[in-house]
């Protein structure tokens, strides 16, 4: 028997699965085998976003090596925890120390009130919770 792992579309969300002798020489794949796993050839490469978790939803198919007929099929999810290494810190500097507003009127906050920069994130994707 041979086992085939096929990640579902849009899975993983924050990285990609690759197969190769090492991560630098690996190639992106849409399917890999148990033999690839046993030989240590399957890599998950994170996209360097701020996400700390990811998951791979995949179909696992067990096939006969004689005639490739499907002997078993099931769906599984592999959860991934991302531990940042040498992650650039978010630089936050607040230049406005006070905010003056008129009572009962709304004052929209803008980047004039908050100045921050995250070198490994898209600036438009940064969310400030007040």
DSSP file (Angstrom, degrees, kcal/mol; ACC not computed):
  #  RESIDUE AA STRUCTURE BP1 BP2  ACC     N-H-->O    O-->H-N    N-H-->O    O-->H-N    TCO  KAPPA ALPHA  PHI   PSI    X-CA   Y-CA   Z-CA
    1    1 A X              0   0    0      0, 0.0     2,-0.4     0, 0.0    63,-0.2   0.000 360.0 360.0 360.0 155.1    0.0    0.0    0.0
    2    2 A X  E     -A   63   0A   0     61,-2.6    61,-3.2    32,-0.0     2,-0.4  -0.996 360.0-141.7-134.5 140.1    1.0    3.6   -0.5
    3    3 A X  E     -A   62   0A   0     -2,-0.4    31,-1.8    59,-0.2     2,-0.4  -0.874  13.1-166.0-105.9 134.9   -0.4    6.7    1.3
    4    4 A X  E     -AB  61  33A   0     57,-2.8    57,-2.7    -2,-0.4     2,-0.5  -0.975   5.5-156.6-120.2 131.6   -1.0   10.0   -0.6
    5    5 A X  E     -AB  60  32A   0     27,-3.6    27,-2.1    -2,-0.4     2,-0.5  -0.936  10.5-176.2-109.3 121.9   -1.6   13.3    1.2
    6    6 A X  E     -A   59   0A   0     53,-2.9    53,-2.7    -2,-0.5    25,-0.2  -0.921  18.1-142.2-121.8 104.7   -3.4   15.9   -0.8
    7    7 A X  E     -A   58   0A   0     -2,-0.5    51,-0.3    51,-0.3     3,-0.1  -0.379  26.1-115.7 -62.8 141.6   -3.9   19.3    0.9
    8    8 A X    >   -     0   0    0     49,-3.4     3,-1.3     1,-0.2    49,-0.2  -0.334  45.4 -73.2 -74.5 160.9   -7.2   20.9    0.2
    9    9 A X  T 3  S+     0   0    0      1,-0.3    -1,-0.2    -2,-0.1     3,-0.1  -0.228 120.2  15.5 -55.4 140.6   -7.5   24.2   -1.7
   10   10 A X  T 3  S+     0   0    0      1,-0.2     2,-0.4    -3,-0.1    -1,-0.3   0.755  96.6 154.1  63.9  28.1   -6.4   27.3    0.3
   11   11 A X    <   +     0   0    0     -3,-1.3    -1,-0.2     1,-0.1    45,-0.2  -0.989  55.0  31.8-135.0 125.0   -4.7   25.1    2.9
   12   12 A X  S    S-     0   0    0     43,-0.6     3,-0.2    -2,-0.4    44,-0.1   0.576  76.6-164.4 -74.9 164.5   -2.4   26.0    4.5
   13   13 A X  S    S+     0   0    0     42,-0.4    -2,-0.1     1,-0.2    41,-0.1   0.809  81.9  34.2 -88.0 -32.5   -3.4   29.6    4.7
   14   14 A X  S    S+     0   0    0     41,-0.1    33,-2.9    35,-0.0    35,-0.3   0.034 125.2   6.1-116.5  25.6   -0.2   31.3    5.9
   15   15 A X  E    S-D   46   0B   0     31,-0.3     2,-0.3    -3,-0.2    31,-0.2  -0.934  71.7-104.9-174.5-164.4    2.5   29.2    4.3
   16   16 A X  E     -D   45   0B   0     29,-1.9    29,-2.9    -2,-0.3     2,-0.4  -0.990  20.2-118.8-146.4 155.1    3.1   26.4    1.8
   17   17 A X  E     -D   44   0B   0     -2,-0.3    12,-1.7    12,-0.3     2,-0.3  -0.778  35.1-178.8 -93.0 136.9    4.0   22.8    1.7
   18   18 A X  E     -DE  43  28B   0     25,-2.9    25,-3.4    -2,-0.4     2,-0.4  -0.951  17.1-149.8-135.5 153.7    7.2   21.9    0.0
   19   19 A X  E     +DE  42  27B   0      8,-2.4     8,-2.3    -2,-0.3     2,-0.3  -0.992  42.2 101.7-126.3 132.8    9.1   18.7   -0.8
   20   20 A X  S    S-     0   0    0     21,-2.2     6,-0.2    -2,-0.4     3,-0.1  -0.937  78.3 -82.9 171.5 171.8   12.9   18.4   -1.1
   21   21 A X  S    S+     0   0    0     -2,-0.3     2,-0.3     4,-0.2    -1,-0.1   0.844 113.6   2.9 -63.8 -34.4   16.1   17.4    0.5
   22   22 A X  S >  S-     0   0    0     19,-0.1     3,-0.7    -3,-0.1     4,-0.4  -0.953  82.3-103.0-146.7 165.6   16.3   20.7    2.3
   23   23 A X  G >  S+     0   0    0     -2,-0.3     3,-0.7     1,-0.2    20,-0.1   0.830 117.6  54.6 -63.2 -32.3   14.0   23.8    2.5
   24   24 A X  G 3  S+     0   0    0      1,-0.2    -1,-0.2    -4,-0.0    -3,-0.0   0.810 115.0  38.4 -72.4 -28.8   16.1   25.8    0.1
   25   25 A X  G <  S+     0   0    0     -3,-0.7    -4,-0.2     2,-0.1    -1,-0.2   0.258  95.2 113.8-102.9  11.3   16.0   23.2   -2.6
   26   26 A X    <   -     0   0    0     -3,-0.7     2,-0.3    -4,-0.4    -6,-0.3  -0.386  53.8-143.3 -83.9 161.6   12.4   22.2   -2.1
   27   27 A X  E     -E   19   0B   0     -8,-2.3    -8,-2.4    -2,-0.1     2,-0.1  -0.935  25.1-102.5-123.9 148.0    9.5   22.7   -4.5
   28   28 A X  E     -E   18   0B   0     -2,-0.3     2,-0.3   -10,-0.2   -10,-0.2  -0.445  45.5-167.0 -67.1 138.3    5.9   23.6   -3.7
   29   29 A X        -     0   0    0    -12,-1.7   -12,-0.3    -2,-0.1     3,-0.1  -0.904  34.2-158.6-130.8 155.9    3.6   20.5   -4.0
   30   30 A X  S    S+     0   0    0     -2,-0.3     2,-0.3     1,-0.3   -23,-0.2   0.422  88.4  21.7-106.6  -4.4   -0.1   19.7   -4.2
   31   31 A X        +     0   0    0    -25,-0.2     2,-0.3   -14,-0.1    -1,-0.3  -0.972  62.1 178.3-158.1 146.2    0.5   16.1   -3.1
   32   32 A X  E     -B    5   0A   0    -27,-2.1   -27,-3.6    -2,-0.3     2,-0.2  -0.950  20.4-125.7-144.7 167.1    3.1   14.1   -1.2
   33   33 A X  E  >  -B    4   0A   0     -2,-0.3     4,-1.7   -29,-0.2   -29,-0.2  -0.624  26.9-109.5-112.9 168.1    3.5   10.5    0.0
   34   34 A X  H  > S+     0   0    0    -31,-1.8     4,-3.2     1,-0.2     5,-0.2   0.845 120.1  60.0 -61.1 -34.0    4.1    8.7    3.3
   35   35 A X  H  > S+     0   0    0    -32,-0.3     4,-2.1     2,-0.2    -1,-0.2   0.899 102.4  51.4 -62.0 -40.6    7.5    7.9    1.9
   36   36 A X  H  4>S+     0   0    0      2,-0.2     5,-2.8     1,-0.2     6,-0.5   0.920 112.8  46.4 -59.4 -43.4    8.3   11.7    1.6
   37   37 A X  H ><5S+     0   0    0     -4,-1.7     3,-1.7     1,-0.2    -2,-0.2   0.946 111.9  49.9 -63.8 -49.2    7.2   12.0    5.2
   38   38 A X  H 3<5S+     0   0    0     -4,-3.2    -1,-0.2     1,-0.3    -2,-0.2   0.834 110.8  50.5 -59.3 -34.2    9.3    9.0    6.4
   39   39 A X  T 3<5S-     0   0    0     -4,-2.1    -1,-0.3    -5,-0.2    -2,-0.2   0.417 114.3-117.1 -86.1   1.8   12.4   10.4    4.5
   40   40 A X  T < 5S+     0   0    0     -3,-1.7    -3,-0.2    -4,-0.2    -2,-0.1   0.837  76.3 127.9  70.0  32.8   12.0   13.8    6.2
   41   41 A X      < +     0   0    0     -5,-2.8   -21,-2.2    -6,-0.2     2,-0.5   0.463  38.6  95.4-101.8  -3.1   11.4   15.6    2.8
   42   42 A X  E     -D   19   0B   0     -6,-0.5     2,-0.4   -23,-0.2   -23,-0.2  -0.794  52.4-175.8 -97.3 129.3    8.2   17.5    3.6
   43   43 A X  E     -D   18   0B   0    -25,-3.4   -25,-2.9    -2,-0.5     2,-0.5  -0.948  21.6-150.7-124.2 140.6    8.5   21.1    4.7
   44   44 A X  E     -D   17   0B   0     -2,-0.4     2,-0.6   -27,-0.2   -27,-0.2  -0.968  18.3-163.6-104.6 124.0    6.0   23.7    5.9
   45   45 A X  E     -D   16   0B   0    -29,-2.9   -29,-1.9    -2,-0.5     2,-0.1  -0.940  11.4-140.6-114.0 114.8    7.3   27.2    5.0
   46   46 A X  E     -D   15   0B   0     -2,-0.6   -31,-0.3   -31,-0.2     8,-0.0  -0.386  13.2-129.6 -71.9 149.1    5.6   30.1    6.8
   47   47 A X        -     0   0    0    -33,-2.9   -32,-0.1    -2,-0.1    -1,-0.1   0.330  41.1-114.1 -84.9   8.4    4.9   33.2    4.8
   48   48 A X  S    S+     0   0    0    -34,-0.2   -33,-0.1     1,-0.2    -1,-0.1   0.640  71.2 138.5  69.1  17.1    6.5   35.5    7.4
   49   49 A X  S    S-     0   0    0    -35,-0.3    -1,-0.2     1,-0.1    72,-0.1  -0.184  72.5 -97.6 -78.2-177.9    3.2   37.1    8.3
   50   50 A X  S    S+     0   0    0     -3,-0.1    -1,-0.1     2,-0.0     2,-0.1   0.408  83.2 123.2 -83.2   2.9    2.2   37.9   11.8
   51   51 A X        -     0   0    0      1,-0.1    -3,-0.1   -37,-0.1     3,-0.1  -0.391  41.8-170.7 -67.5 141.7    0.1   34.7   12.1
   52   52 A X        +     0   0    0      1,-0.1    30,-3.2    -2,-0.1     2,-0.3   0.442  68.4  42.4-110.5  -5.1    1.1   32.4   14.9
   53   53 A X  E     + C   0  81A   0     28,-0.2     2,-0.3     2,-0.0    28,-0.2  -0.973  56.1 167.4-140.3 153.7   -1.1   29.4   13.8
   54   54 A X  E     - C   0  80A   0     26,-2.2    26,-3.3    -2,-0.3     2,-0.3  -0.933  15.3-150.7-152.1 172.4   -2.0   27.6   10.7
   55   55 A X  E     - C   0  79A   0     -2,-0.3     2,-0.6    24,-0.3   -43,-0.6  -0.994   7.7-145.6-149.8 149.1   -3.7   24.4    9.7
   56   56 A X  E     - C   0  78A   0     22,-2.6    22,-2.5    -2,-0.3     2,-0.5  -0.957  11.6-163.7-119.2 111.9   -3.5   22.0    6.8
   57   57 A X  E     + C   0  77A   0     -2,-0.6   -49,-3.4    20,-0.2     2,-0.3  -0.830  25.8 169.3 -90.2 127.4   -6.7   20.3    5.8
   58   58 A X  E     -AC   7  76A   0     18,-2.8    18,-2.5    -2,-0.5     2,-0.4  -0.983  38.6-127.3-144.5 153.6   -5.9   17.3    3.7
   59   59 A X  E     -AC   6  75A   0    -53,-2.7   -53,-2.9    -2,-0.3     2,-0.5  -0.827  24.9-155.6 -91.4 134.9   -7.3   14.2    2.1
   60   60 A X  E     -AC   5  74A   0     14,-3.5    14,-2.2    -2,-0.4     2,-0.5  -0.968  11.1-171.1-115.6 122.9   -5.4   11.1    2.9
   61   61 A X  E     -AC   4  73A   0    -57,-2.7   -57,-2.8    -2,-0.5     2,-0.6  -0.948  12.6-155.7-118.3 130.2   -5.7    8.2    0.3
   62   62 A X  E     -AC   3  72A   0     10,-2.9     9,-3.4    -2,-0.5    10,-1.4  -0.929  23.3-175.6-104.2 121.0   -4.4    4.7    0.8
   63   63 A X  E     -AC   2  70A   0    -61,-3.2   -61,-2.6    -2,-0.6     2,-0.3  -0.849  29.2-110.6-119.9 152.0   -3.8    3.0   -2.6
   64   64 A X     >  -     0   0    0      5,-2.5     4,-1.6    -2,-0.3     5,-0.0  -0.607  17.3-147.1 -73.8 135.6   -2.8   -0.4   -3.7
   65   65 A X  T  4 S+     0   0    0     -2,-0.3    -1,-0.1     2,-0.2    -2,-0.0   0.641  95.5  59.4 -77.9 -13.0    0.7   -0.5   -5.2
   66   66 A X  T  4 S-     0   0    0      3,-0.1    -1,-0.2     1,-0.1    -3,-0.0   0.948 131.7  -3.4 -78.3 -52.4   -0.4   -3.2   -7.5
   67   67 A X  T  4 S-     0   0    0      2,-0.1    -2,-0.2     0, 0.0    -1,-0.1   0.284  89.5-117.3-128.7  10.3   -3.3   -1.5   -9.3
   68   68 A X     <  +     0   0    0     -4,-1.6    -3,-0.1     1,-0.2     2,-0.1   0.611  58.5 157.1  63.4  14.1   -3.5    2.0   -7.7
   69   69 A X        -     0   0    0      1,-0.1    -5,-2.5    -6,-0.1     2,-0.5  -0.408  50.1-106.1 -69.1 148.8   -7.1    1.2   -6.5
   70   70 A X  E     +C   63   0A   0     -7,-0.2    -7,-0.2     1,-0.2     3,-0.1  -0.645  38.5 174.5 -79.3 121.5   -8.2    3.2   -3.5
   71   71 A X  E     -     0   0A   0     -9,-3.4     2,-0.3    -2,-0.5    -8,-0.2   0.745  68.6  -2.7 -96.4 -30.6   -8.3    1.0   -0.3
   72   72 A X  E     -C   62   0A   0    -10,-1.4   -10,-2.9     2,-0.0    -1,-0.4  -0.983  58.6-170.4-158.9 154.8   -9.2    3.8    2.2
   73   73 A X  E     +C   61   0A   0     -2,-0.3     2,-0.3   -12,-0.2   -12,-0.2  -0.981  15.3 154.2-150.1 135.4   -9.8    7.5    2.2
   74   74 A X  E     -C   60   0A   0    -14,-2.2   -14,-3.5    -2,-0.3     2,-0.4  -0.981  34.5-119.0-156.2 167.1  -10.2   10.0    5.0
   75   75 A X  E     +C   59   0A   0     -2,-0.3     2,-0.3   -16,-0.2   -16,-0.2  -0.888  31.5 174.9-112.9 139.3   -9.8   13.7    5.8
   76   76 A X  E     -C   58   0A   0    -18,-2.5   -18,-2.8    -2,-0.4     2,-0.4  -0.956  21.5-140.4-141.3 156.9   -7.5   15.0    8.5
   77   77 A X  E     -C   57   0A   0     -2,-0.3     2,-0.6   -20,-0.2   -20,-0.2  -0.987   7.7-160.0-123.2 130.0   -6.4   18.4    9.8
   78   78 A X  E     -C   56   0A   0    -22,-2.5   -22,-2.6    -2,-0.4     2,-0.3  -0.939  14.7-148.3-105.9 118.7   -2.8   19.1   10.9
   79   79 A X  E     -C   55   0A   0     -2,-0.6     2,-0.4   -24,-0.2   -24,-0.3  -0.698  10.9-157.9 -90.1 140.7   -2.5   22.1   13.2
   80   80 A X  E     -C   54   0A   0    -26,-3.3   -26,-2.2    -2,-0.3     2,-0.5  -0.966   7.3-159.3-123.0 131.0    0.6   24.2   13.1
   81   81 A X  E     -C   53   0A   0     -2,-0.4     2,-0.5   -28,-0.2   -28,-0.2  -0.936  14.5-147.7-106.3 131.5    2.0   26.5   15.7
   82   82 A X        -     0   0    0    -30,-3.2     2,-0.7    -2,-0.5    -2,-0.0  -0.876   7.7-164.5-103.8 123.5    4.5   29.1   14.5
   83   83 A X        -     0   0    0     -2,-0.5     2,-0.1     2,-0.0   -31,-0.0  -0.925  22.9-131.8-105.7 111.3    7.3   30.2   16.8
   84   84 A X        -     0   0    0     -2,-0.7     2,-0.4   -34,-0.1     3,-0.1  -0.396  21.4-167.4 -67.3 135.2    8.8   33.5   15.6
   85   85 A X  S    S-     0   0    0      1,-0.2     3,-0.1    -2,-0.1    -1,-0.0  -0.991  73.5  -6.8-123.1 128.4   12.6   33.5   15.4
   86   86 A X  S    S+     0   0    0     -2,-0.4     2,-0.3     1,-0.2    -1,-0.2   0.852  87.6 176.2  55.4  36.6   14.4   36.7   14.9
   87   87 A X        -     0   0    0     -3,-0.1    -1,-0.2     1,-0.1     2,-0.2  -0.559  34.0-116.0 -73.7 130.7   11.1   38.5   14.3
   88   88 A X        -     0   0    0     -2,-0.3    32,-0.2    -3,-0.1    -1,-0.1  -0.469  34.2-117.1 -66.1 134.4   11.5   42.2   13.8
   89   89 A X        -     0   0    0     -2,-0.2    30,-0.5     1,-0.1     2,-0.5  -0.351  24.7-107.2 -72.0 153.9    9.7   44.1   16.6
   90   90 A X  E     -F  118   0C   0     28,-0.2     2,-0.7    29,-0.1    28,-0.2  -0.698  32.7-138.9 -77.1 126.2    6.8   46.3   15.9
   91   91 A X  E     +F  117   0C   0     26,-3.2    26,-2.6    -2,-0.5     2,-0.5  -0.800  25.6 179.4 -92.2 116.0    8.0   49.9   16.3
   92   92 A X  E     +F  116   0C   0     -2,-0.7     2,-0.4    24,-0.2    24,-0.2  -0.970   7.9 166.0-119.2 124.0    5.5   52.0   18.1
   93   93 A X  E     -F  115   0C   0     22,-2.8    22,-0.8    -2,-0.5     2,-0.7  -0.985  21.0-153.4-136.8 128.3    6.1   55.6   18.9
   94   94 A X        +     0   0    0     -2,-0.4    20,-0.1     1,-0.2    19,-0.1  -0.882  16.5 174.2-106.1 114.5    3.3   57.9   20.0
   95   95 A X        +     0   0    0     -2,-0.7     2,-0.7    17,-0.2    -1,-0.2   0.767  65.3  71.8 -90.1 -28.2    3.9   61.5   19.1
   96   96 A X        +     0   0    0     17,-0.6    -1,-0.1     1,-0.2     3,-0.1  -0.804  54.8 177.9 -91.6 116.1    0.5   62.9   20.2
   97   97 A X        +     0   0    0     -2,-0.7     2,-0.3     1,-0.1    -1,-0.2   0.726  68.2  30.5 -91.1 -22.4    0.3   62.8   24.0
   98   98 A X        -     0   0    0      2,-0.0     2,-0.5     0, 0.0    -1,-0.1  -0.960  63.3-153.9-134.6 154.9   -3.1   64.4   24.2
   99   99 A X        -     0   0    0     -2,-0.3     2,-0.5    -3,-0.1    14,-0.0  -0.990  11.2-154.5-128.8 122.2   -6.2   64.3   22.1
  100  100 A X        +     0   0    0     -2,-0.5     2,-0.3     2,-0.0    -2,-0.0  -0.860  20.5 170.3-102.0 125.4   -8.6   67.2   22.3
  101  101 A X        -     0   0    0     -2,-0.5     2,-0.4     6,-0.0     5,-0.1  -0.921  35.1-113.3-130.5 156.7  -12.2   66.5   21.3
  102  102 A X    >   -     0   0    0     -2,-0.3     3,-2.0     1,-0.1    -2,-0.0  -0.750  47.5 -97.0 -89.1 135.1  -15.5   68.4   21.6
  103  103 A X  T 3  S+     0   0    0     -2,-0.4     3,-0.1     1,-0.3    -1,-0.1  -0.216 105.6   9.1 -54.8 137.1  -18.0   66.9   24.0
  104  104 A X  T 3  S+     0   0    0      1,-0.2     2,-0.4    -3,-0.0    -1,-0.3   0.524 106.1 108.7  68.4  10.1  -20.6   64.7   22.3
  105  105 A X    <   -     0   0    0     -3,-2.0     2,-0.3     2,-0.0    -1,-0.2  -0.911  68.8-121.9-114.2 145.9  -18.8   64.8   18.9
  106  106 A X        -     0   0    0     -2,-0.4     2,-0.5    -3,-0.1    -4,-0.1  -0.601  18.8-162.8 -83.2 143.8  -17.0   62.0   17.3
  107  107 A X        -     0   0    0     -2,-0.3     2,-0.2    -6,-0.1    -6,-0.0  -0.941  15.7-139.0-126.8 108.8  -13.3   62.3   16.5
  108  108 A X        -     0   0    0     -2,-0.5     2,-0.3     1,-0.1    -2,-0.0  -0.455  18.4-130.9 -68.2 135.4  -12.0   59.8   14.0
  109  109 A X        +     0   0    0     -2,-0.2     2,-0.3     3,-0.0    -1,-0.1  -0.647  30.9 178.2 -84.1 143.3   -8.6   58.5   14.9
  110  110 A X    >>  -     0   0    0     -2,-0.3     3,-1.6     0, 0.0     4,-1.1  -0.766  49.9 -86.9-133.0 179.1   -6.0   58.5   12.1
  111  111 A X  T 34 S+     0   0    0      1,-0.3     5,-0.1    -2,-0.3    -2,-0.0   0.549 117.9  76.6 -70.6  -3.1   -2.4   57.6   11.8
  112  112 A X  T 34 S+     0   0    0      1,-0.2    -1,-0.3     3,-0.1   -17,-0.2   0.827 100.3  41.4 -69.8 -31.5   -1.6   61.2   12.9
  113  113 A X  T <4 S+     0   0    0     -3,-1.6   -17,-0.6     1,-0.2     2,-0.5   0.817 122.6  39.6 -83.3 -32.2   -2.5   60.1   16.5
  114  114 A X     <  -     0   0    0     -4,-1.1     2,-0.5   -20,-0.1    -1,-0.2  -0.973  64.0-171.5-122.9 129.3   -0.7   56.7   16.3
  115  115 A X  E     +F   93   0C   0    -22,-0.8   -22,-2.8    -2,-0.5     2,-0.3  -0.965  23.3 147.3-119.9 115.8    2.6   56.1   14.6
  116  116 A X  E     -F   92   0C   0     -2,-0.5     2,-0.3   -24,-0.2   -24,-0.2  -0.984  24.3-166.5-145.9 158.4    3.8   52.5   14.2
  117  117 A X  E     -F   91   0C   0    -26,-2.6   -26,-3.2    -2,-0.3     2,-0.6  -0.973   5.7-170.0-147.9 128.0    5.7   50.4   11.8
  118  118 A X  E >   -F   90   0C   0     -2,-0.3     3,-1.9   -28,-0.2   -28,-0.2  -0.951  13.7-155.5-118.1 109.2    6.1   46.7   11.5
  119  119 A X  T 3  S+     0   0    0     -2,-0.6    -1,-0.1   -30,-0.5   -29,-0.1   0.712  91.1  44.9 -61.8 -21.3    8.8   45.8    9.1
  120  120 A X  T 3  S+     0   0    0    -32,-0.2     2,-0.3     2,-0.1    -1,-0.3   0.103 105.3  70.7-111.6  25.6    7.5   42.4    8.2
  121  121 A X  S <  S-     0   0    0     -3,-1.9     2,-0.4   -72,-0.1    -3,-0.2  -0.967  87.6-103.5-133.9 153.3    3.8   43.3    7.8
  122  122 A X    >   -     0   0    0     -2,-0.3     3,-1.8     1,-0.1     4,-0.4  -0.629  32.1-134.4 -71.8 128.4    1.8   45.3    5.2
  123  123 A X  G >  S+     0   0    0     -2,-0.4     3,-1.4     1,-0.3    -1,-0.1   0.848 103.3  56.6 -57.1 -37.7    1.1   48.7    6.8
  124  124 A X  G 3  S+     0   0    0      1,-0.3    -1,-0.3     3,-0.0    -2,-0.0   0.698 100.4  60.5 -67.7 -17.9   -2.6   48.6    5.8
  125  125 A X  G <  S+     0   0    0     -3,-1.8     2,-0.4     2,-0.1    -1,-0.3   0.507  77.5 108.8 -89.2  -3.7   -3.0   45.3    7.6
  126  126 A X    <   -     0   0    0     -3,-1.4     2,-0.4    -4,-0.4   -10,-0.0  -0.599  54.1-159.3 -78.4 130.1   -2.1   46.7   11.0
  127  127 A X        -     0   0    0     -2,-0.4     2,-0.5     2,-0.0    -2,-0.1  -0.925   4.1-156.6-113.4 132.5   -5.1   46.9   13.3
  128  128 A X        -     0   0    0     -2,-0.4     2,-0.5   -14,-0.0   -14,-0.0  -0.937   5.5-161.0-108.4 124.1   -5.2   49.2   16.4
  129  129 A X              0   0    0     -2,-0.5    -2,-0.0     1,-0.1     0, 0.0  -0.921 360.0 360.0-105.5 128.3   -7.6   48.3   19.1
  130  130 A X              0   0    0     -2,-0.5    -1,-0.1     0, 0.0    -2,-0.0   0.369 360.0 360.0-110.0 360.0   -8.4   51.1   21.6
